[in-house]
Amino acid sequence: MSGSKEFETIVYTSWQKFHDGNMNAIDDIYPELMPFCLRICSRTCGRYIDDGDEEASIARMSIIEAFEHYEPDKGHILGYLGRVIHNRIIDYKRSQKRTQMLRLDDLNQRHLDDEQIEALVEEMARSEEIKRFKAILNSFSIEFAELVSSSPRQKKTRDTAKKIAVLIAENQELKTYLLEKRKLPAKPLEEKYRQDRKLIDRYRKYILAAALIRIYDLRQLKEYIWTNKGGTDRG
């Protein structure tokens, strides 16, 4: 499942609990839901909105409104919630007497449809996954920025490196070695599994990163690295 579908399911499940009488359902989902709401506020206003802004208070009230009035035949719950927040922000801007940072016409043109909201959730999921991956890489003394320069340029070499990464991720012995010792099991790969030691040593960071993406099931990054069409067939 993509990040947007997973998040949609989580929010829909919370709505069901709320709909069934669990008034704490909103409080339970709030920490996960509020970043999404703030992004909707920011997109609507055309500027960064944080949790202390008035628009954030409007978003919090909009969550309650959306959960109270949402019905499945109204479309995806995230799309519905996004539209409620969007509309309440515009109502708030209309009610203000002082000069606005954006013209009202500009706000009205910022309509958010389900496709835009889904793209926003995917962007958030990817951002969170990259943060998690950076933390994992740091525990192996690798910087995220190093991966580009350490990637094989030849497609054939890159494919071989990926196969080694899959072998590590799917072999319990090799995976345990990697996670416990915080380094590639280069010697077992060479001696027991007949892998090219020179290639392993040269592309250590790339192989290690690819293996970790599979081990930790980083779906956004997995899709990127395993469908990567970059590189060349020449040296």
N, C-alpha and C positions, 0 to 999 in steps of 0.2 A: 504494500500500500504506500502511496505517496504521503508526504508530510501533510498536505491539505486534507486528504481523506481521513487520516488518523486523527487529526485535530477536530475535524467535523464530527467524527464518531464520538470523541470524548465530550464535546460540547452538547451533542444531541442526547447522549446518555444522561448528562447532568440535567438537561431540560426535562427528560422523562421523569427523573427523580423529583424534580420540582413540581411537575405536572401531577405527579402521584401524591403530593402533599409534603414532600421533604423540603421545608423552607430553608434548610442549611445547604442545599445543593449549590446555590449561587456562591455562598462563602467558600465552599470546597473547590469550586472551579475558578474562583476569582484570580488567584496568582497566575494561572496559566492563561486566562482570558484577557486580563487587563493589557498586556503588551500589544495584543491584536487590536484592542479598542483604541489605544493611544496611536497606533499606526493609522487607523481609520481617521482619527481626529487630525493627525498631521497631514494626511492626504487631502482631507477636506479643506483645511485652513491654508495649506501651502507653506507651512512652517513647522518646525519641531515643537511638539507638545509633550510636556512631561507630567508626572503624576500630581504636581502641585498647581497646574494651571486650571483655570475655571472650566475649560473644555473637558478636562479629565473628570471633573465632578459630573458634568453632563453625560459623559460616557458611562459612568457608574450607574446613574439613574436610568440610562438607556438599556443597560443589561436587564434591570428589573422589568422595565416595560416590555422588552423583547421576549423575555421568558414568560411573562404573563399573557401575552397576546399571540405568540407564535403558534401556528398549526402546521403540520407536515405538508399540507397542500399549498402552503405559501412558499414552497421551495426549500433550498438548503438553509439550515438555521444560521450559519455564518453569514450568508448573503442577506438574510432577513435582519440579523443584528447589525450588520454593516450599514444597511440602508436606514435603520432606525437612528443609529448614531449620526450618520451623515445628515439626515433630515433635522434632527434636534440641534445640531451645531448650526445649521443654516437658520433655523428658527431663532436661535440665540443671537446670531449676528444681526438678524433683521430687527430684533428688539432693542439693540444697542443704539443709543442716541449719538455717541461720539463717533469720530471718523474711524473707519476700519482700515486695517492693513490691506485688505483685498476688497475690491468692489463687489457688490452683491451679485452682479452679472457674472463675475468670475466664479463665485461660489456655486451658482446655479449650473455652470458648465462642468462642474467637477462631479458629475453623477458617477457613482460606483456601481457597476453591474457585478453579477456573480463571477464572471470570468476574471475581472480585475481583482476581486476579493480573493479568489482562489490563487491567483498569481502572487498576491501579497502574502498569503499564508505559506506558499511554497518558498518565497524569498526569506520569510522568517525562519522556516524550518531549516533551510540551507545555511543561514547565518548561525543558528544555534549549533548545527552539526559541525560546522567549521570550527567554532569555538571549542567544542568538545574534542575534536580531532587535534587541534593545536595543543590542548592540554595533554592528550595522550602522547603526542610526538615529543613534547617537552620532557616527559618522563623517560624517553629514550635518547635525550640530548640531541634532538633534531628540531630545527626550526622549519616551520611550514614553508617559508619562502625558499628554502633550499631545494625543495622537491622539483621545481621547474628545471634548474640547472643540472640536477642529478638524474633526470629521466633519459632513458635511451632514445636516441634520435632515429635509429633504424627500426622499422616496423617489425622485422624479424626478431631483432634483439629484444624489443619491447614485449613481443608476444612470449618469448622464452622467459623473460623476467616475470611476467604475469603468471605463467604456469608454475614457476617456482613459488610464487606468493600463494597460489591456490594450494599447492602441496603442503606448505607450512600451515596454512589456516585450517586445512582439513585433516591433518595428521596430528593426533593427540601428542605424540612424543615431541614432534618439532614445535608445535604450538606451545606446549608447556615450557620447553627450553627457551623459546623466544620471550614469553611473558615473565618467567622467573629470573632469567639472566639478563634480560633487557638488551639482548643482542641477537643477531641472526645465528642460527645453528649451522654455520658454514661448514664445519668439519663433518657433521653427520650428513649434510646434504651432498658433500663431495664423495665421502667414502661409502656411505650406505645407500644413497639414492642416485649416485653417479651423475651429479649435476656439475656444470662447468664452474670451477672455483674462481677462475679469472673473472667471469661474468658476475658471479655473486659478489666478489670483492669490489668490482668497479661500480656496480649499481646497487650497492648495499642499501642505501637510503630509500631508493625507489621500491625495491622488493619488500623491505620492511614496512614501508608505508602502505603498500598495496595489500600486504598480508593483514595488517591491523585494520584496514577498512573492512575486510571480509570478516575478521574475527569479531569485531564490535558491531557488525551489521550496520554500517553507516550508509544508509540507502541513497541519500542524495549524492554523496561522493562516490559510492560504488557505481552508480549509473554513469557518472562522468568518466572515471578511470577505466572502466571495462568496455566503454564504447569510444574511447579516445581514438580519433582517426589522424591525430597529428603525426609528425615525424616523416621520415623518408626511407626509401628502400636502398638508398646509397649511403656509403660511409661518410 
